[in-house]
Amino acid sequence: MADIGLNQIVSINGREFHLQTATNIETGAIRTEIFEKGRLLFVEIDRYERRQKSEEVPRLESRLRRMVEDFHQKVISRFETFFELSRIIMKEDHAVSHRRLGALFYTFHIFDKAQQHLMRAVDIDPEDPNNHIYLARCFWGQKRLRDALHVLEPLVRKGIEYPDLYNFIGLLFLEQKNYLKALDQFRHAIKLNPEYKEAYANLGTAILERILFLQMDPRKEKEITKNIDFLILLFQKLRKISSPTEKPFVTSILRELKGRNINRAQSALQDFRQKFYFKKMPPELIGYEFYLILRYLPDRLNRAVLKDYEKKFSQILKQYPNYADMWNFLALNHLMLCREHFLEGWKNFEEATEINPRYQKAQKNLRLVKNDGREFLSLIKAVVK
C-alpha cells in the first residue's frame, strides 16, 4: 500500500502557509511540514498504532486516510489558534502570556510574531530574566547575535545568578567561536546548577572545538591531552546524571574520547545535542499552549481536547517525574475535566426537573449546583490569573 499525503495552502492573518502531511507506513508515523514562502518552519510528527498485516488493505487505507486528515486539520487549527491568541493578548499587559506565546511562535520559527510578543514581555516586566532570555533566543534564531547579547547585558550587569542566562550567553560566544568566553559562561552555569545537563554538553562542545583549533599547532600536545582528560571526567559526570535514553549517547562520546578520536567524538556530541536540546520540542511548550487556551479561549477545551492534553502531560511526566510545572499544568487540566463532569451533572438535574417539575429533591440540587457552579468557575479563573 502506498503512503497517503495531503497538500494545502492555508491563509491565516493575511499570511499564506503551505502544509504537507504524509504517512510513513514503514515507521508508523504521520508527518506534517509547514512552509512559508518556501521556507520550512516546523515539522510535526504523530505516531499511530500499527495493526496486524492481516488487516485488509481497503480498511487499512481508509483508517490511515482518516488519521491523516484528522492530524492535518489539528495542525491547521493549532496554527490558527496561535494567531487568534496573538490578537487577544496584544490588547493586554500580561507579561507571562506574551512570553509564553512568544516562545510558541519562536518554536514554529515565526520570528516576527515571537519578537513582537517577547519585546512586549520585556517592556511589561523587565525584572524577569526569562523575558530577556526568550527574546535573546528569538534574535539568535535569526542569526542576530549582537542583538541577542545586547538584550542580556543588563542582566549580567545586575549580577543575576540564573543558570539559563549564562548557558545561553555561552552559546552566543560559541557561535562567534570565542571559545574562552564560552567556556567561562558554561562553567558558571554549571556552578549555579551542578545538574544542568545541557550546559555540560555545551561545555564539552566548546572544549572539543578548542582542541581542534589547538591541533593545528604541534607544540600544543600537552594542552590537548589535558583537555581530553578533563572532557572524560566531564562526560563521566554527565553520564551519571543522564536519563536512560541519554546514557547510550554519552557512553558513545566517552568511548571516542578515550580512543582520542576527536572528530568522531565531536560528531557524536553534535548528534546528542541536536536530539535532546535543539530539535526536540521543549516539553513546557505544551503546558504554555494549554495555559493560554485555558486563560483566553476556555470554551475550546471540550472533553476530547482535555483528554488529549492529559495524555500529553502524563507522557511528559513519565519521562520527567520531577517536572513541577508539568504537574501544575496537569492539575489545571484535571480541574477542567472536573468542570466538564460538573456541567454534565448540572444538565442532568435540569433534565430530571423537566421530566418531573414536582421533583423537589432534584430542584433543590439544581439550585445548589447553580450556586456552587459560579464558585467553581471563579476558582479556575483565579488559578490562571
C-alpha positions as CSV (number, residue, x, y, z in Angstrom):
1,M,0.0,0.0,0.0
2,A,1.3,3.5,-0.9
3,D,1.8,6.3,1.6
4,I,-1.1,8.8,1.9
5,G,-0.5,12.5,1.6
6,L,-2.2,15.9,1.7
7,N,-1.1,19.3,0.4
8,Q,-2.9,22.5,1.4
9,I,-2.3,26.3,1.3
10,V,-3.8,28.0,4.3
11,S,-4.3,31.7,4.7
12,I,-4.0,32.9,8.3
13,N,-4.0,36.6,9.2
14,G,-3.1,37.6,5.7
15,R,-0.2,35.1,5.6
16,E,0.0,32.0,3.5
17,F,1.3,28.7,4.9
18,H,1.8,25.6,2.9
19,L,1.2,22.3,4.8
20,Q,2.3,18.9,3.5
21,T,1.1,15.9,5.5
22,A,2.0,12.3,4.7
23,T,2.3,8.9,6.3
24,N,5.4,6.8,6.6
25,I,3.9,3.3,6.7
26,E,7.3,1.7,7.5
27,T,7.8,3.7,10.7
28,G,4.1,4.1,11.6
29,A,4.2,7.9,11.6
30,I,2.3,10.9,10.2
31,R,4.5,13.9,9.4
32,T,3.3,17.5,8.7
33,E,5.7,20.0,7.3
34,I,4.8,23.7,7.4
35,F,6.3,26.2,5.0
36,E,6.0,30.0,4.5
37,K,7.4,31.5,1.3
38,G,9.2,28.3,0.6
39,R,11.0,28.3,4.0
40,L,10.4,25.2,6.2
41,L,9.1,26.5,9.5
42,F,8.3,23.4,11.5
43,V,7.8,19.7,11.4
44,E,5.1,17.9,13.5
45,I,5.1,14.2,13.8
46,D,2.4,11.9,15.2
47,R,2.8,8.1,15.8
48,Y,-0.1,5.8,15.1
49,E,-0.9,2.2,16.1
50,R,0.3,-0.2,13.5
51,R,-2.2,-3.1,13.1
52,Q,-1.6,-6.6,12.1
53,K,-0.5,-7.2,8.5
54,S,-3.7,-9.3,8.1
55,E,-5.8,-6.2,8.1
56,E,-7.4,-5.7,4.8
57,V,-5.8,-3.1,2.6
58,P,-9.0,-1.1,1.9
59,R,-9.8,-0.9,5.6
60,L,-6.2,0.0,6.5
61,E,-6.1,2.7,3.8
62,S,-9.4,4.1,5.0
63,R,-8.2,4.2,8.6
64,L,-4.9,5.9,7.7
65,R,-6.6,8.4,5.4
66,R,-8.9,9.4,8.3
67,M,-6.0,9.8,10.7
68,V,-4.0,11.8,8.2
69,E,-6.9,14.2,7.6
70,D,-7.6,14.5,11.4
71,F,-3.9,15.2,12.1
72,H,-3.7,17.7,9.2
73,Q,-6.7,19.6,10.5
74,K,-5.4,19.6,14.1
75,V,-2.1,21.2,12.9
76,I,-4.1,23.9,11.0
77,S,-6.4,24.5,13.9
78,R,-3.4,24.9,16.3
79,F,-1.7,27.4,14.0
80,E,-4.9,29.4,13.7
81,T,-5.3,29.4,17.5
82,F,-1.8,30.9,18.0
83,F,-2.7,33.8,15.7
84,E,-6.1,34.2,17.4
85,L,-4.4,34.3,20.8
86,S,-2.0,36.9,19.5
87,R,-4.8,39.3,18.6
88,I,-6.3,38.9,22.1
89,I,-3.1,39.1,24.1
90,M,-1.7,42.1,22.2
91,K,-4.5,44.1,23.9
92,E,-3.3,43.0,27.4
93,D,-0.3,43.9,29.6
94,H,0.2,40.4,30.9
95,A,3.9,39.6,30.6
96,V,3.6,35.8,31.2
97,S,1.1,35.4,28.4
98,H,3.3,37.4,26.0
99,R,6.4,35.4,26.9
100,R,4.6,32.0,26.6
101,L,3.0,32.9,23.2
102,G,6.3,34.3,22.0
103,A,8.0,31.1,23.0
104,L,5.5,29.1,20.9
105,F,5.9,31.3,17.9
106,Y,9.7,31.0,18.3
107,T,9.5,27.2,18.2
108,F,7.5,27.4,15.0
109,H,10.2,29.8,13.6
110,I,7.6,32.6,13.1
111,F,10.2,35.1,14.4
112,D,8.4,38.3,13.7
113,K,5.4,37.3,15.8
114,A,7.7,35.8,18.5
115,Q,9.7,39.1,18.7
116,Q,6.6,41.2,18.9
117,H,5.3,39.4,22.0
118,L,8.7,38.9,23.7
119,M,9.5,42.6,23.4
120,R,6.2,43.4,25.0
121,A,7.0,40.9,27.8
122,V,10.3,42.7,28.4
123,D,8.6,46.1,28.4
124,I,5.9,45.0,30.8
125,D,8.2,43.1,33.2
126,P,11.9,44.0,32.7
127,E,12.8,42.3,36.0
128,D,12.0,38.8,34.9
129,P,15.2,37.3,33.3
130,N,13.1,34.7,31.4
131,N,11.6,37.5,29.2
132,H,15.1,38.7,28.2
133,I,16.4,35.1,27.6
134,Y,13.5,34.2,25.3
135,L,13.9,37.5,23.4
136,A,17.6,36.8,23.0
137,R,16.8,33.3,21.7
138,C,14.5,34.8,19.2
139,F,17.3,37.1,17.9
140,W,19.7,34.0,18.0
141,G,17.2,32.1,15.8
142,Q,17.5,35.0,13.2
143,K,21.4,34.9,13.5
144,R,21.3,38.4,15.1
145,L,23.9,37.6,17.7
146,R,24.8,41.2,18.7
147,D,21.2,42.0,19.3
148,A,20.9,38.8,21.5
149,L,23.9,39.8,23.6
150,H,22.6,43.4,23.9
151,V,19.3,42.1,25.4
152,L,21.2,40.1,28.0
153,E,23.8,42.6,29.0
154,P,21.6,44.4,31.6
155,L,21.0,41.1,33.4
156,V,24.8,40.4,33.6
157,R,25.4,44.0,34.9
158,K,22.9,43.4,37.6
159,G,24.7,40.2,38.6
160,I,21.7,38.0,38.2
161,E,22.7,34.4,39.1
162,Y,20.5,32.5,36.7
163,P,21.9,29.3,35.1
164,D,19.9,29.6,31.8
165,L,21.3,33.1,31.3
166,Y,24.9,32.0,31.4
167,N,24.3,28.9,29.4
168,F,22.7,30.9,26.6
169,I,25.4,33.6,26.7
170,G,27.9,30.8,26.3
171,L,26.0,29.5,23.2
172,L,26.3,33.0,21.7
173,F,30.0,33.2,22.3
174,L,30.4,29.6,21.0
175,E,28.6,30.7,17.8
176,Q,31.2,33.5,17.5
177,K,34.0,31.0,18.0
178,N,35.1,32.9,21.2
179,Y,35.8,29.6,23.0
180,L,37.4,31.0,26.1
181,K,34.5,33.3,26.9
182,A,32.1,30.5,26.1
183,L,33.9,28.1,28.5
184,D,33.6,30.7,31.3
185,Q,29.9,31.1,30.8
186,F,29.1,27.3,30.7
187,R,31.3,26.7,33.8
188,H,29.4,29.4,35.6
189,A,26.0,27.9,34.6
190,I,27.2,24.5,36.0
191,K,28.4,26.1,39.2
192,L,24.9,27.6,39.7
193,N,23.3,24.3,38.8
194,P,25.5,21.2,39.1
195,E,22.9,19.0,37.3
196,Y,22.5,21.3,34.3
197,K,22.9,18.6,31.6
198,E,22.7,21.0,28.6
199,A,25.4,23.2,30.0
200,Y,27.7,20.1,30.4
201,A,27.1,19.2,26.7
202,N,27.7,22.8,25.6
203,L,30.9,23.0,27.7
204,G,32.1,19.8,26.1
205,T,31.4,21.2,22.6
206,A,33.4,24.3,23.4
207,I,36.4,22.3,24.6
208,L,36.2,19.9,21.6
209,E,36.2,22.8,19.2
210,R,39.1,24.4,21.0
211,I,41.0,21.1,20.8
212,L,40.5,21.0,17.0
213,F,42.0,24.6,16.9
214,L,44.9,23.5,19.1
215,Q,45.7,20.5,16.9
216,M,47.0,22.9,14.2
217,D,50.0,23.6,16.5
218,P,52.2,20.6,17.2
219,R,53.5,22.3,20.3
220,K,50.1,22.1,22.0
221,E,50.1,18.3,22.5
222,K,50.3,18.5,26.3
223,E,47.4,21.0,26.4
224,I,45.4,18.8,24.1
225,T,45.9,15.8,26.4
226,K,45.0,17.8,29.4
227,N,41.7,18.9,27.7
228,I,40.9,15.4,26.7
229,D,41.4,14.1,30.3
230,F,39.1,16.9,31.5
231,L,36.5,16.0,28.9
232,I,36.5,12.4,30.0
233,L,35.7,13.5,33.6
234,L,33.1,15.9,32.4
235,F,31.2,13.3,30.4
236,Q,31.5,10.7,33.2
237,K,29.7,13.2,35.4
238,L,27.1,13.9,32.6
239,R,26.5,10.1,32.2
240,K,25.7,9.8,36.0
241,I,23.0,12.5,35.8
242,S,21.6,11.4,32.4
243,S,18.3,9.7,31.8
244,P,18.2,6.1,30.5
245,T,17.6,7.4,26.9
246,E,20.5,9.8,27.1
247,K,23.1,7.4,28.6
248,P,23.9,5.4,25.4
249,F,24.7,8.7,23.6
250,V,27.0,9.9,26.4
251,T,28.7,6.5,26.5
252,S,29.5,6.6,22.8
253,I,31.0,10.1,23.2
254,L,33.2,8.8,26.1
255,R,34.3,5.8,24.0
256,E,35.5,8.1,21.2
257,L,37.3,10.4,23.7
258,K,39.1,7.5,25.3
259,G,40.3,6.5,21.9
260,R,41.3,10.1,21.1
261,N,39.0,10.1,18.1
262,I,38.3,13.8,18.4
263,N,36.3,14.3,15.2
264,R,34.1,11.3,15.9
265,A,33.6,12.4,19.5
266,Q,32.5,15.9,18.2
267,S,30.1,14.3,15.7
268,A,28.6,12.1,18.4
269,L,28.2,15.1,20.7
270,Q,26.6,17.1,17.9
271,D,24.1,14.3,17.4
272,F,23.4,14.2,21.1
273,R,22.8,18.0,21.4
274,Q,20.6,18.0,18.3
275,K,18.4,15.1,19.5
276,F,18.0,16.3,23.1
277,Y,18.3,20.0,23.1
278,F,17.9,21.6,19.7
279,K,15.5,19.6,17.6
280,K,13.4,18.4,20.5
281,M,10.4,20.5,21.3
282,P,10.7,21.7,24.9
283,P,8.0,19.9,26.9
284,E,7.0,23.0,28.7
285,L,5.6,24.4,25.5
286,I,2.7,22.0,25.6
287,G,1.9,23.5,29.0
288,Y,2.2,27.0,27.7
289,E,-0.2,26.3,24.9
290,F,-2.7,24.7,27.3
291,Y,-2.4,27.6,29.8
292,L,-3.1,30.3,27.1
293,I,-6.1,28.5,25.7
294,L,-7.4,28.0,29.3
295,R,-6.9,31.6,30.1
296,Y,-8.2,33.2,26.9
297,L,-10.3,30.6,25.0
298,P,-11.6,28.2,27.6
299,D,-14.6,27.2,25.6
300,R,-12.2,25.4,23.2
301,L,-11.3,22.9,25.9
302,N,-14.0,20.3,25.5
303,R,-13.6,16.8,26.9
304,A,-11.8,15.4,23.9
305,V,-9.3,18.2,23.9
306,L,-8.7,18.0,27.6
307,K,-8.2,14.2,27.4
308,D,-5.6,14.8,24.7
309,Y,-3.7,17.3,26.8
310,E,-4.0,14.9,29.8
311,K,-2.3,12.2,27.7
312,K,0.5,14.6,26.7
313,F,1.2,15.8,30.2
314,S,1.2,12.2,31.6
315,Q,3.7,11.1,28.9
316,I,6.0,14.0,29.7
317,L,5.8,13.3,33.5
318,K,6.7,9.6,32.9
319,Q,10.0,10.9,31.4
320,Y,10.4,13.8,33.8
321,P,8.7,12.9,37.0
322,N,10.2,15.8,38.9
323,Y,8.9,18.5,36.5
324,A,6.9,20.7,38.9
325,D,5.5,22.9,36.2
326,M,4.1,19.9,34.3
327,W,2.3,18.7,37.5
328,N,0.8,22.2,37.8
329,F,-0.5,22.1,34.2
330,L,-1.9,18.5,34.7
331,A,-3.7,19.8,37.9
332,L,-5.3,22.6,35.8
333,N,-6.3,20.0,33.2
334,H,-7.9,17.8,35.9
335,L,-9.8,20.8,37.2
336,M,-11.2,21.5,33.8
337,L,-12.2,17.8,33.4
338,C,-14.0,18.2,36.8
339,R,-15.8,21.2,35.4
340,E,-16.9,19.1,32.4
341,H,-18.4,16.5,34.7
342,F,-19.9,19.2,36.9
343,L,-21.7,20.8,33.9
344,E,-22.9,17.4,32.9
345,G,-24.4,16.9,36.4
346,W,-26.0,20.4,36.1
347,K,-27.6,19.3,32.9
348,N,-28.7,16.0,34.4
349,F,-30.5,17.8,37.2
350,E,-32.2,20.1,34.7
351,E,-33.4,17.0,32.7
352,A,-34.8,15.5,35.9
353,T,-36.8,18.7,36.7
354,E,-38.1,19.0,33.2
355,I,-39.3,15.4,33.2
356,N,-40.9,15.9,36.7
357,P,-41.4,19.5,37.6
358,R,-42.6,18.4,41.1
359,Y,-39.3,16.5,41.8
360,Q,-38.3,18.7,44.8
361,K,-35.0,17.0,45.6
362,A,-33.8,17.5,42.0
363,Q,-34.9,21.2,42.1
364,K,-33.0,21.7,45.4
365,N,-29.9,20.0,44.0
366,L,-30.1,22.2,40.8
367,R,-30.2,25.4,42.9
368,L,-27.2,24.2,44.9
369,V,-25.3,23.3,41.8
370,K,-26.0,26.7,40.2
371,N,-24.7,28.5,43.3
372,D,-21.6,26.2,43.6
373,G,-21.0,26.4,39.9
374,R,-20.3,30.1,40.0
375,E,-17.7,29.5,42.7
376,F,-16.2,26.6,40.8
377,L,-15.6,28.7,37.7
378,S,-14.3,31.6,39.8
379,L,-11.8,29.2,41.3
380,I,-10.5,28.2,37.9
381,K,-10.3,31.8,36.7
382,A,-8.3,32.7,39.9
383,V,-5.8,29.9,39.3
384,V,-4.9,31.0,35.8
385,K,-4.6,34.8,36.6
